Amino acid sequence: MSIAEARLPDPVLLRTFLVVAETRSFTAAARRLGTRQSTVSQQISRLEAHLRRVLFARDTHSVALTPAGTQLLPFARDVLGANLRLAQAATGRTMSGRVRLGVSEDFALSGLADVLAEFTQQHADVEVELDIGLSGLLHQRFDAGALDVIFAKQLRGDSRGRTAWRETLAWVGRDGSRPDPQRPLPLIVYPPPSITRLHAIEALEAAGRSWKVACTSSSVNGLRAAALAGLGYLPHSLRLLPAGLSAVSPEAGLPGLGDIAFVVLVRETAGESAAALAEVLLEGAARLAVLPSATGRVSQGMRGPGA
């Protein structure tokens, strides 16, 4: 019996499955769901028993979807979406109004359009006002009351927000290129108050490595073009790495950049539409953490999952 033919499981179990699939962590899934890790493990075990399929390959260091888990993903999303629409129809309640959404420039080339389309299909009467920009600026606008929801890099020392995923930043450049250790490292960076720019400069200063800013751009396309032209190197997420760029070899001796977290923040007074949009963004994090390849298919680049 295939997953498509199986009797539908409890939607609560499907939601837990989706969160684990997106976070690749039972601990992170428990935090997002507001429950204990043991509860998440029990719910996944119940779902696997119900479907008679192993959905996750897990060890002490990682959690990954099995082929059966990958097959289940679209069905789980469809079931939960249908449940939501049914509940709205049964109660006669629909959401309306406007939500001011800020999304990091990093996601400009990702599956953002698909995730937002899913939200508008579920809540057709909600208007989404989209602002794509640098994470530092989005945090400033959020704190000033100009945005209701933001999906951006977490500010250092700021514990607010729900984590979509966390990863280690990497130095990247044109495929096959290698920095000259005898010359200042040419940097390709977003302008201030870029979070990854700050990470890069602090790491280089701490290591005593000379550097210079070779190119500044406020768009991910501008950074990619500069890197493809061989103008320099940039700190970047490997999950969101544009085509034609790759991580610099550790043999180059560049200093580590540390971890970065992508988080969703919601204004407490923004209402249920903003809260619903935040949930869709978190549930769609797995699609936001990938870029389409040159063939149009989704490519996740290097596993680990920069404004």
C-alpha positions as CSV (number, residue, x, y, z in Angstrom):
1,M,0.0,0.0,0.0
2,S,1.4,3.4,-1.0
3,I,1.2,6.5,1.2
4,A,-1.2,8.0,-1.3
5,E,-3.6,5.1,-0.7
6,A,-3.3,4.9,3.1
7,R,-6.1,5.9,5.5
8,L,-5.5,9.5,6.4
9,P,-3.7,10.0,9.7
10,D,-4.4,12.5,12.5
11,P,-3.6,16.0,11.2
12,V,-1.7,16.7,14.5
13,L,0.7,14.0,13.5
14,L,1.1,15.4,10.0
15,R,1.8,18.9,11.3
16,T,4.5,17.4,13.6
17,F,5.9,15.5,10.6
18,L,6.1,18.7,8.5
19,V,7.9,20.7,11.3
20,V,10.5,17.9,11.8
21,A,11.0,17.7,8.0
22,E,11.6,21.4,7.8
23,T,13.8,21.8,10.8
24,R,15.7,18.5,10.4
25,S,15.7,18.3,14.2
26,F,13.4,16.8,16.8
27,T,14.6,19.4,19.3
28,A,14.0,22.4,17.1
29,A,10.6,20.9,16.1
30,A,9.6,20.7,19.8
31,R,10.6,24.3,20.4
32,R,8.5,25.5,17.4
33,L,5.5,23.4,18.4
34,G,5.8,24.4,22.1
35,T,6.1,20.8,23.3
36,R,8.7,18.4,24.5
37,Q,11.1,16.4,22.3
38,S,9.7,13.2,23.7
39,T,6.2,14.2,22.5
40,V,7.5,14.9,19.0
41,S,9.3,11.5,18.9
42,Q,6.1,9.7,20.1
43,Q,4.0,11.5,17.4
44,I,6.4,10.6,14.7
45,S,6.5,7.0,15.9
46,R,2.7,6.9,15.8
47,L,2.6,8.3,12.3
48,E,5.2,5.8,11.1
49,A,3.3,2.9,12.7
50,H,0.0,4.2,11.1
51,L,1.6,4.4,7.6
52,R,3.8,1.3,8.1
53,R,6.7,3.4,6.7
54,V,9.9,4.8,8.2
55,L,9.8,8.5,7.5
56,F,13.1,9.7,8.9
57,A,16.6,8.4,8.9
58,R,18.1,9.5,12.2
59,D,21.3,9.2,14.2
60,T,22.9,11.2,17.0
61,H,23.9,13.9,14.7
62,S,21.3,14.3,11.9
63,V,17.7,13.8,10.8
64,A,16.9,13.3,7.2
65,L,13.8,12.3,5.2
66,T,13.7,8.8,3.8
67,P,12.2,8.2,0.3
68,A,8.8,7.5,2.0
69,G,9.1,10.7,4.0
70,T,9.8,12.7,0.9
71,Q,6.7,11.1,-0.8
72,L,4.6,12.0,2.2
73,L,5.5,15.8,2.2
74,P,3.1,17.0,-0.6
75,F,0.2,14.9,0.8
76,A,0.7,16.2,4.3
77,R,0.7,19.8,3.0
78,D,-2.5,19.2,1.0
79,V,-4.3,17.5,4.0
80,L,-3.5,20.3,6.4
81,G,-4.4,23.0,3.8
82,A,-7.8,21.3,3.2
83,N,-8.4,21.0,7.0
84,L,-7.9,24.7,7.4
85,R,-10.2,25.6,4.5
86,L,-12.8,23.2,5.8
87,A,-12.6,24.8,9.3
88,Q,-13.0,28.2,7.8
89,A,-16.0,27.1,5.7
90,A,-17.7,25.4,8.7
91,T,-17.3,28.4,11.0
92,G,-18.0,31.0,8.3
93,R,-14.9,32.8,9.5
94,T,-12.4,34.2,7.0
95,M,-9.4,36.4,7.6
96,S,-9.1,39.8,6.0
97,G,-7.0,42.9,6.3
98,R,-3.4,43.7,5.4
99,V,-0.2,42.2,6.6
100,R,3.1,44.1,6.1
101,L,5.7,41.4,5.5
102,G,9.5,41.9,5.3
103,V,11.7,39.2,3.8
104,S,15.4,39.0,3.7
105,E,17.1,39.7,0.3
106,D,18.6,36.2,0.6
107,F,15.2,34.7,-0.3
108,A,14.6,36.8,-3.5
109,L,15.7,33.8,-5.7
110,S,14.1,31.1,-3.5
111,G,10.7,29.5,-3.3
112,L,9.2,32.6,-1.7
113,A,6.6,33.0,-4.5
114,D,5.2,29.5,-4.0
115,V,5.0,29.9,-0.2
116,L,3.1,33.2,-0.5
117,A,0.8,31.8,-3.2
118,E,-0.1,29.0,-0.7
119,F,-1.0,31.6,1.9
120,T,-3.2,33.7,-0.5
121,Q,-5.0,30.5,-1.6
122,Q,-5.9,29.8,2.0
123,H,-6.7,33.4,2.9
124,A,-7.8,35.1,-0.3
125,D,-9.1,38.2,1.6
126,V,-5.8,39.1,3.3
127,E,-3.6,41.6,1.4
128,V,0.1,41.0,1.8
129,E,2.4,44.0,1.4
130,L,5.8,42.7,0.7
131,D,9.1,44.4,1.4
132,I,12.4,42.6,0.4
133,G,15.5,44.1,1.9
134,L,18.6,43.6,4.1
135,S,18.0,41.8,7.4
136,G,19.4,44.6,9.5
137,L,17.0,47.1,7.9
138,L,14.1,44.8,8.3
139,H,14.7,44.5,12.0
140,Q,14.9,48.3,12.3
141,R,11.6,48.7,10.4
142,F,10.0,46.0,12.5
143,D,11.1,47.6,15.8
144,A,9.8,51.0,14.4
145,G,6.3,49.5,13.9
146,A,6.5,49.6,10.0
147,L,6.3,45.8,9.5
148,D,4.1,43.2,11.0
149,V,6.1,40.0,10.2
150,I,9.7,39.6,9.1
151,F,11.7,36.6,7.9
152,A,15.3,37.5,8.3
153,K,18.6,36.7,9.8
154,Q,18.7,36.9,13.6
155,L,20.5,39.8,15.1
156,R,23.5,39.0,17.3
157,G,22.3,38.9,21.0
158,D,18.7,39.1,20.0
159,S,16.7,36.0,21.1
160,R,13.4,37.1,19.7
161,G,11.6,35.1,17.0
162,R,11.1,31.5,16.0
163,T,14.0,29.8,14.3
164,A,13.4,28.4,10.8
165,W,16.9,27.0,10.6
166,R,20.4,27.6,11.7
167,E,23.6,27.0,9.8
168,T,27.3,27.9,9.6
169,L,28.2,30.7,7.2
170,A,30.9,30.0,4.5
171,W,33.3,32.0,2.4
172,V,32.2,31.6,-1.2
173,G,33.4,32.8,-4.6
174,R,33.5,31.9,-8.3
175,D,33.8,28.1,-8.9
176,G,37.5,27.1,-8.8
177,S,38.8,30.4,-7.5
178,R,41.2,30.8,-4.5
179,P,42.2,33.9,-2.7
180,D,45.8,35.1,-2.8
181,P,47.1,34.9,0.8
182,Q,49.7,37.6,0.1
183,R,47.1,40.3,-0.8
184,P,44.2,41.8,1.1
185,L,41.1,39.6,0.8
186,P,38.7,41.4,-1.7
187,L,35.2,41.4,-0.1
188,I,31.9,41.4,-1.9
189,V,29.3,42.5,0.6
190,Y,25.9,44.0,1.3
191,P,26.1,47.6,2.6
192,P,25.7,48.3,6.4
193,P,23.8,47.3,8.5
194,S,24.3,43.9,6.8
195,I,24.6,41.1,9.4
196,T,26.9,38.9,7.2
197,R,29.1,41.8,6.4
198,L,29.6,42.4,10.2
199,H,30.4,38.6,10.6
200,A,32.9,38.7,7.9
201,I,34.8,41.9,9.0
202,E,34.9,40.8,12.6
203,A,36.2,37.4,11.7
204,L,38.9,38.9,9.5
205,E,40.0,41.5,12.1
206,A,40.1,38.8,14.8
207,A,42.3,36.6,12.7
208,G,44.6,39.5,11.6
209,R,43.8,38.9,7.9
210,S,44.0,42.0,5.8
211,W,41.0,42.9,3.6
212,K,39.4,45.5,1.4
213,V,35.8,46.0,0.1
214,A,36.0,45.3,-3.6
215,C,32.2,45.5,-4.3
216,T,29.1,46.5,-2.5
217,S,25.5,45.7,-3.6
218,S,22.2,45.7,-1.9
219,S,20.8,42.8,-4.1
220,V,21.7,39.1,-4.2
221,N,21.9,39.4,-8.0
222,G,24.5,42.1,-7.7
223,L,26.6,40.1,-5.3
224,R,26.4,37.0,-7.6
225,A,27.4,39.0,-10.6
226,A,30.4,40.5,-8.8
227,A,31.5,37.0,-7.6
228,L,31.0,35.4,-11.0
229,A,33.2,38.2,-12.4
230,G,35.9,37.2,-10.0
231,L,35.9,40.5,-8.1
232,G,36.2,38.8,-4.7
233,Y,34.7,36.7,-2.0
234,L,31.6,36.9,0.2
235,P,30.2,35.4,3.4
236,H,27.0,33.5,2.4
237,S,24.6,30.7,3.3
238,L,25.4,27.5,1.5
239,R,21.7,26.5,1.4
240,L,20.9,29.7,-0.5
241,L,24.1,29.7,-2.7
242,P,23.4,31.0,-6.3
243,A,24.5,28.9,-9.3
244,G,28.1,29.3,-10.3
245,L,29.5,30.0,-6.8
246,S,31.0,27.5,-4.4
247,A,32.6,27.4,-1.0
248,V,36.2,28.4,-0.7
249,S,38.5,25.4,0.3
250,P,39.5,25.3,4.0
251,E,43.1,25.1,2.7
252,A,42.8,28.8,1.8
253,G,43.1,29.5,5.5
254,L,40.2,32.0,5.8
255,P,38.8,32.5,9.3
256,G,35.5,30.8,10.3
257,L,32.4,32.9,10.1
258,G,30.3,31.3,12.8
259,D,26.6,30.4,12.8
260,I,23.7,32.3,11.6
261,A,20.0,31.7,12.3
262,F,17.0,32.6,10.1
263,V,14.0,33.6,12.2
264,V,10.4,34.7,11.9
265,L,9.2,37.6,14.1
266,V,5.6,38.6,14.5
267,R,4.2,41.8,16.0
268,E,2.1,40.8,19.0
269,T,-0.6,43.3,18.1
270,A,-0.7,42.5,14.4
271,G,-3.6,40.1,14.6
272,E,-4.5,36.6,13.5
273,S,-3.7,37.3,9.8
274,A,-0.1,38.1,10.6
275,A,0.1,35.0,12.9
276,A,-1.2,32.8,10.1
277,L,1.3,34.2,7.6
278,A,4.1,33.5,10.1
279,E,3.0,29.9,10.4
280,V,2.9,29.4,6.6
281,L,6.4,30.9,6.4
282,L,7.7,28.5,9.1
283,E,6.0,25.5,7.5
284,G,7.4,26.5,4.1
285,A,10.9,27.0,5.4
286,A,12.2,23.9,3.6
287,R,11.1,25.5,0.3
288,L,12.5,28.9,1.2
289,A,15.9,27.3,2.0
290,V,16.4,26.2,-1.6
291,L,17.2,27.9,-4.9
292,P,16.0,26.9,-8.3
293,S,18.7,25.5,-10.5
294,A,19.5,26.6,-14.0
295,T,17.2,23.9,-15.3
296,G,14.3,25.3,-13.3
297,R,14.4,22.4,-10.8
298,V,14.9,23.1,-7.1
299,S,18.4,22.6,-5.9
300,Q,19.4,22.5,-2.2
301,G,23.1,23.0,-2.8
302,M,25.4,21.9,-0.1
303,R,23.9,20.6,3.2
304,G,24.3,22.7,6.3
305,P,20.5,23.9,6.3
306,G,23.7,36.9,3.2
307,A,21.9,40.2,4.1
